[in-house]
Amino acid sequence: MKILDKYILKRYLTTFVFTLLVLIPIAVAIDISEKIDKFLRNDSLTVLEIIKDYYINFIIYYANTFMPLALFIAVILFTSKLANNTEVVAINSSQISFTRFLYPYFIGATLVTILALVMNHYVVPSSSKVRKKFEKEYLKRKKYKDNTVSNFSLQLDDSTYIFIQNYDVKRQSGYNFSMEKYDGLKLKSKLIADNFRWKEKDSLFTLYSWKERKIFNKKDSIYSGTQKDIAFGFTPKDFIYKDALAQQMPSNELSKFINKSKKRGVKNLNAYLVELYKRTSLPIASYILTLIAVALAQKKRRGGMGVNLAIGITIMFMYVFFLKIAEVLGAVAGVNSLLYVWMPNMVFGCLAIFLYLKARK
């Protein structure tokens, strides 16, 4: 690596870290001002618990969230400074092409991408689990509807289906349970219960006021009882399908969850697929944002660094806005969530190529 490459790479990484360190304290200060009364309301909550369980994980989450913005601003800032100091002119006079000039930038983008991939796929989900638990316990008002699951259906295998009218997650009990087993299209047995309860210690369900009908070729048999313990191939965790759960699963666990849910006949998993796909698409955007930032800032402008920064921030917020729209549309049932998640990268990738070709001239 040449001296120039080391110089640019060092400026790239130091400015990126500095920008990130400026943005995070602002987010922390705003969050403290909003939640200070809730912290004080909980007498049992200590400062150490707030820092360890909440703010460390808060910083991890927002450091990962601000990473693309910090990267983009950092590249524009120090590249604009290079242009204003006529250092870019000197580099061009040395017969260094724009493509070669980008080499250290893309080394820096690769390092940031690797860091972001590890953060997105493993560190942030584990961290979010601790932060969400803290928020649920101390910061959010408990709502009854968050503790109940209504009109739930689940396919256990190719021939077995369960239906539940209502289940209370907190009380671990529900009512109107039924399980049907089929041989092709023919119903072979049906088990129903007025009420049921989950025994976590024994990993069993207890059915109350139950009836089971078994259908044979020439006759049916009906069995009933007041109480029955039975083990199924599922637990109450399978009843809860919420977007927040996807954010708390490492990618390997999330992939297994999606595949398992597909086999069980869960209809719309796009919200989970969006979460999984964007963990890769956002880090890869580091290359696109770096290319756009360098192409914009490498030319000296009459308005100086401020003009480049204004144009860059406008483009960055357009990207974030487009990204959020794509995530919402990608979570809708029946659409190709992979295409929607990657669409912002494809659109802004075309913009990056256009600006690159223009800068080469």
C-alpha positions as CSV (number, residue, x, y, z in Angstrom):
1,M,0.0,0.0,0.0
2,K,1.4,3.4,-1.0
3,I,1.8,6.4,1.3
4,L,-1.2,8.1,-0.4
5,D,-3.4,5.1,0.2
6,K,-2.4,4.9,3.9
7,Y,-3.1,8.7,4.2
8,I,-6.6,8.5,2.7
9,L,-7.5,5.3,4.6
10,K,-6.4,6.8,7.9
11,R,-8.5,9.9,7.3
12,Y,-11.4,7.8,6.1
13,L,-11.5,5.7,9.3
14,T,-10.7,8.4,11.8
15,T,-13.3,10.8,10.4
16,F,-15.9,8.0,10.3
17,V,-15.2,7.1,14.0
18,F,-15.2,10.8,15.0
19,T,-18.6,11.4,13.2
20,L,-20.0,8.3,14.9
21,L,-18.8,9.5,18.3
22,V,-20.5,12.9,17.7
23,L,-23.9,11.4,16.7
24,I,-24.2,8.8,19.5
25,P,-23.9,11.2,22.5
26,I,-26.6,13.4,20.9
27,A,-28.9,10.3,20.7
28,V,-28.1,9.4,24.3
29,A,-28.8,12.9,25.6
30,I,-32.2,13.1,23.8
31,D,-33.2,9.7,25.1
32,I,-32.2,10.6,28.7
33,S,-34.3,13.8,28.5
34,E,-37.3,11.7,27.4
35,K,-37.0,8.9,29.9
36,I,-35.5,10.5,33.0
37,D,-38.9,10.6,34.7
38,K,-39.5,6.9,34.0
39,F,-36.2,6.0,35.5
40,L,-36.9,8.0,38.6
41,R,-40.3,6.5,38.9
42,N,-38.8,3.0,39.5
43,D,-37.2,3.1,43.0
44,S,-35.6,-0.3,42.7
45,L,-33.8,0.7,39.5
46,T,-30.1,1.6,40.0
47,V,-27.8,3.7,37.9
48,L,-25.6,0.7,37.2
49,E,-28.6,-1.3,35.9
50,I,-29.7,1.6,33.6
51,I,-26.2,1.8,32.1
52,K,-25.4,-1.9,31.9
53,D,-28.8,-3.2,30.7
54,Y,-30.1,-0.3,28.8
55,Y,-27.6,2.4,27.6
56,I,-24.8,0.1,26.6
57,N,-27.2,-1.8,24.4
58,F,-28.8,1.5,23.3
59,I,-25.4,2.7,22.1
60,I,-24.7,-0.6,20.3
61,Y,-28.1,-0.3,18.5
62,Y,-27.7,3.3,17.5
63,A,-24.1,3.0,16.5
64,N,-25.2,0.3,14.1
65,T,-28.1,2.5,12.9
66,F,-26.0,5.6,12.4
67,M,-23.2,3.8,10.7
68,P,-24.3,4.5,7.1
69,L,-25.0,8.2,7.9
70,A,-21.7,8.6,9.7
71,L,-19.8,6.9,6.9
72,F,-21.4,9.1,4.2
73,I,-20.9,12.4,6.2
74,A,-17.3,11.4,7.0
75,V,-16.3,10.7,3.4
76,I,-17.9,14.0,2.2
77,L,-16.1,15.9,4.9
78,F,-12.6,14.8,4.5
79,T,-12.8,14.4,0.6
80,S,-14.2,18.0,0.4
81,K,-11.3,19.1,2.6
82,L,-8.9,17.4,0.2
83,A,-10.5,19.1,-2.8
84,N,-10.5,22.6,-1.1
85,N,-6.8,22.2,-0.2
86,T,-6.2,21.3,-3.9
87,E,-4.8,17.9,-2.9
88,V,-7.1,16.2,-5.3
89,V,-5.7,18.4,-8.1
90,A,-2.2,17.3,-7.1
91,I,-3.3,13.7,-7.2
92,N,-4.8,14.1,-10.6
93,S,-1.6,15.8,-11.8
94,S,0.4,12.7,-10.7
95,Q,-1.5,10.7,-13.4
96,I,-3.5,8.8,-10.8
97,S,-6.9,7.9,-12.3
98,F,-10.2,8.4,-10.4
99,T,-10.6,4.6,-10.3
100,R,-7.2,4.2,-8.6
101,F,-8.0,7.2,-6.3
102,L,-11.0,5.1,-5.0
103,Y,-8.8,2.2,-4.0
104,P,-8.2,3.2,-0.3
105,Y,-11.8,4.3,0.0
106,F,-13.0,0.9,-0.9
107,I,-10.6,-0.8,1.5
108,G,-12.2,1.4,4.2
109,A,-15.7,0.6,3.0
110,T,-14.8,-3.2,3.2
111,L,-13.7,-2.8,6.8
112,V,-16.9,-1.0,7.7
113,T,-19.0,-3.5,5.8
114,I,-17.4,-6.5,7.6
115,L,-18.0,-4.7,11.0
116,A,-21.6,-3.9,10.0
117,L,-22.3,-7.5,8.9
118,V,-21.1,-8.9,12.2
119,M,-23.1,-6.3,14.1
120,N,-26.3,-6.8,12.1
121,H,-26.3,-10.5,12.1
122,Y,-25.1,-11.3,15.6
123,V,-24.2,-8.5,18.0
124,V,-27.3,-6.2,17.6
125,P,-30.0,-8.9,17.9
126,S,-28.5,-10.3,21.1
127,S,-28.1,-6.7,22.4
128,S,-31.7,-5.8,21.4
129,K,-33.0,-8.8,23.4
130,V,-31.6,-7.3,26.7
131,R,-32.7,-3.7,25.8
132,K,-36.2,-4.8,24.9
133,K,-36.6,-6.7,28.1
134,F,-35.5,-3.7,30.1
135,E,-37.9,-1.4,28.2
136,K,-40.8,-3.9,28.7
137,E,-40.1,-4.1,32.4
138,Y,-39.4,-0.5,33.3
139,L,-40.3,1.9,30.5
140,K,-43.4,0.7,28.7
141,R,-47.0,0.4,30.0
142,K,-48.3,-3.1,29.9
143,K,-51.2,-3.6,27.6
144,Y,-53.6,-6.5,27.9
145,K,-53.7,-7.1,24.2
146,D,-50.0,-7.6,24.1
147,N,-50.4,-10.7,26.4
148,T,-53.1,-12.4,24.3
149,V,-53.1,-14.4,21.1
150,S,-56.5,-14.7,19.3
151,N,-57.7,-17.0,16.4
152,F,-54.3,-18.7,15.9
153,S,-53.7,-21.7,13.6
154,L,-50.6,-23.8,13.2
155,Q,-49.6,-26.7,10.9
156,L,-47.4,-29.2,12.8
157,D,-46.7,-31.5,9.9
158,D,-48.3,-32.5,6.6
159,S,-51.4,-34.0,8.3
160,T,-51.8,-32.3,11.7
161,Y,-53.3,-28.8,12.3
162,I,-54.1,-27.0,15.5
163,F,-56.6,-24.1,16.1
164,I,-56.7,-21.9,19.2
165,Q,-59.3,-19.2,19.8
166,N,-57.6,-17.4,22.6
167,Y,-54.3,-17.8,24.6
168,D,-53.1,-15.6,27.5
169,V,-49.3,-15.5,27.4
170,K,-48.9,-14.2,30.9
171,R,-51.3,-16.7,32.5
172,Q,-50.2,-19.5,30.2
173,S,-53.7,-20.6,29.6
174,G,-56.3,-20.4,26.9
175,Y,-59.7,-21.7,25.7
176,N,-61.3,-23.4,22.6
177,F,-58.4,-25.6,21.5
178,S,-58.7,-28.1,18.7
179,M,-56.3,-30.4,16.8
180,E,-57.2,-32.2,13.5
181,K,-55.3,-35.0,11.8
182,Y,-55.9,-35.9,8.2
183,D,-55.1,-38.7,5.8
184,G,-54.8,-36.8,2.6
185,L,-58.1,-34.9,2.5
186,K,-59.9,-37.2,4.8
187,L,-60.3,-36.3,8.5
188,K,-59.0,-39.1,10.7
189,S,-59.3,-37.6,14.2
190,K,-60.2,-34.4,16.0
191,L,-59.3,-33.5,19.6
192,I,-61.0,-30.5,21.2
193,A,-60.8,-28.9,24.7
194,D,-62.8,-26.1,26.3
195,N,-59.7,-24.9,28.2
196,F,-56.0,-25.7,28.3
197,R,-52.9,-24.7,30.3
198,W,-49.2,-24.9,29.6
199,K,-47.0,-26.6,32.2
200,E,-43.6,-25.1,31.6
201,K,-41.9,-27.3,34.2
202,D,-43.0,-30.5,32.5
203,S,-43.2,-29.2,28.9
204,L,-46.8,-30.5,28.7
205,F,-50.2,-29.1,27.9
206,T,-53.1,-29.9,30.2
207,L,-56.5,-30.1,28.4
208,Y,-59.7,-29.6,30.4
209,S,-63.1,-30.8,29.4
210,W,-61.7,-32.6,26.4
211,K,-63.2,-34.8,23.7
212,E,-61.5,-36.8,21.0
213,R,-63.2,-38.3,18.0
214,K,-61.5,-41.0,15.9
215,I,-62.9,-41.8,12.5
216,F,-62.6,-45.3,11.1
217,N,-64.0,-46.8,7.9
218,K,-67.2,-48.2,9.4
219,K,-67.6,-46.5,12.8
220,D,-66.4,-43.6,14.9
221,S,-65.1,-43.7,18.4
222,I,-65.5,-40.8,20.9
223,Y,-63.5,-40.4,24.0
224,S,-63.8,-37.7,26.7
225,G,-62.5,-36.6,30.1
226,T,-62.2,-33.8,32.5
227,Q,-58.4,-33.5,32.4
228,K,-55.6,-34.8,30.2
229,D,-51.8,-34.1,30.0
230,I,-50.4,-34.3,26.5
231,A,-47.1,-33.3,24.8
232,F,-47.3,-31.6,21.4
233,G,-44.6,-30.6,18.9
234,F,-44.9,-27.0,19.8
235,T,-44.7,-24.6,22.8
236,P,-46.5,-21.3,23.5
237,K,-43.5,-19.4,21.9
238,D,-44.9,-20.7,18.6
239,F,-48.1,-18.7,19.2
240,I,-46.4,-15.3,19.1
241,Y,-45.5,-13.9,15.7
242,K,-44.3,-10.3,16.2
243,D,-41.9,-8.1,14.3
244,A,-40.0,-7.3,17.5
245,L,-39.1,-10.9,17.9
246,A,-37.2,-10.9,14.6
247,Q,-35.0,-8.0,15.7
248,Q,-34.0,-10.1,18.8
249,M,-32.9,-13.2,16.9
250,P,-29.4,-13.8,15.5
251,S,-29.6,-14.5,11.8
252,N,-29.0,-18.3,12.1
253,E,-31.8,-18.5,14.7
254,L,-34.0,-16.3,12.5
255,S,-33.4,-18.4,9.4
256,K,-34.4,-21.6,11.3
257,F,-37.5,-19.9,12.7
258,I,-38.5,-18.8,9.1
259,N,-38.0,-22.3,7.7
260,K,-39.8,-23.9,10.6
261,S,-42.7,-21.5,10.2
262,K,-43.0,-22.2,6.5
263,K,-43.3,-25.9,7.1
264,R,-46.0,-25.2,9.7
265,G,-48.0,-23.2,7.2
266,V,-47.6,-19.7,8.6
267,K,-48.9,-17.5,5.8
268,N,-47.1,-14.2,5.9
269,L,-43.5,-14.2,7.0
270,N,-42.4,-11.2,5.0
271,A,-41.8,-9.1,8.0
272,Y,-39.2,-11.6,9.2
273,L,-37.7,-12.0,5.7
274,V,-37.3,-8.2,5.5
275,E,-35.4,-8.1,8.8
276,L,-33.2,-11.0,7.6
277,Y,-32.4,-9.5,4.2
278,K,-31.8,-5.9,5.4
279,R,-29.0,-7.2,7.7
280,T,-27.0,-7.8,4.6
281,S,-28.3,-5.1,2.3
282,L,-27.5,-2.2,4.7
283,P,-23.8,-3.1,5.1
284,I,-23.3,-3.6,1.4
285,A,-24.7,-0.1,0.9
286,S,-21.4,1.2,2.4
287,Y,-19.8,0.7,-1.0
288,I,-22.6,2.6,-2.8
289,L,-22.6,5.5,-0.3
290,T,-18.8,5.7,-0.4
291,L,-18.8,6.0,-4.2
292,I,-21.5,8.6,-4.2
293,A,-19.8,10.7,-1.5
294,V,-16.4,10.6,-3.2
295,A,-17.9,11.4,-6.6
296,L,-19.7,14.4,-5.2
297,A,-16.9,15.8,-3.0
298,Q,-13.8,15.3,-5.1
299,K,-14.5,18.4,-7.1
300,K,-13.8,21.8,-5.6
301,R,-17.0,23.9,-5.5
302,R,-17.5,27.6,-5.2
303,G,-19.6,27.2,-2.0
304,G,-16.9,25.1,-0.4
305,M,-17.5,22.1,1.9
306,G,-21.0,23.3,2.9
307,V,-22.4,22.8,-0.6
308,N,-21.1,19.2,-0.8
309,L,-22.4,18.5,2.7
310,A,-25.8,19.8,1.9
311,I,-26.1,17.8,-1.3
312,G,-24.8,14.7,0.5
313,I,-27.1,14.9,3.4
314,T,-30.1,15.4,1.1
315,I,-29.1,12.3,-0.9
316,M,-28.6,10.4,2.4
317,F,-32.0,11.2,3.8
318,M,-33.6,10.3,0.4
319,Y,-31.9,6.9,0.7
320,V,-33.2,6.4,4.3
321,F,-36.7,7.5,3.3
322,F,-36.7,5.2,0.3
323,L,-35.3,2.4,2.5
324,K,-38.1,2.7,5.0
325,I,-40.8,2.7,2.3
326,A,-39.2,-0.4,0.8
327,E,-39.2,-2.2,4.2
328,V,-42.9,-1.4,4.7
329,L,-43.9,-2.6,1.2
330,G,-41.6,-5.6,1.5
331,A,-43.5,-6.7,4.7
332,V,-46.8,-6.9,2.8
333,A,-48.1,-10.4,2.1
334,G,-47.6,-11.7,-1.4
335,V,-44.7,-9.5,-2.5
336,N,-41.1,-10.4,-3.2
337,S,-39.5,-9.1,0.0
338,L,-36.0,-9.7,-1.2
339,L,-36.6,-7.4,-4.2
340,Y,-38.0,-4.7,-2.1
341,V,-35.2,-4.8,0.5
342,W,-32.5,-4.5,-2.2
343,M,-34.4,-2.0,-4.4
344,P,-32.9,1.1,-2.6
345,N,-29.4,-0.3,-3.2
346,M,-30.2,-0.9,-6.9
347,V,-31.6,2.6,-7.4
348,F,-28.8,4.4,-5.6
349,G,-26.3,2.0,-7.1
350,C,-27.3,3.3,-10.5
351,L,-26.8,6.8,-9.2
352,A,-23.4,5.9,-7.9
353,I,-22.4,4.5,-11.3
354,F,-23.6,7.6,-13.1
355,L,-21.7,9.9,-10.7
356,Y,-18.6,7.6,-11.1
357,L,-18.6,7.8,-14.9
358,K,-19.1,11.6,-14.7
359,A,-16.2,12.0,-12.2
360,R,-13.9,9.9,-14.4
361,K,-14.1,12.5,-17.1
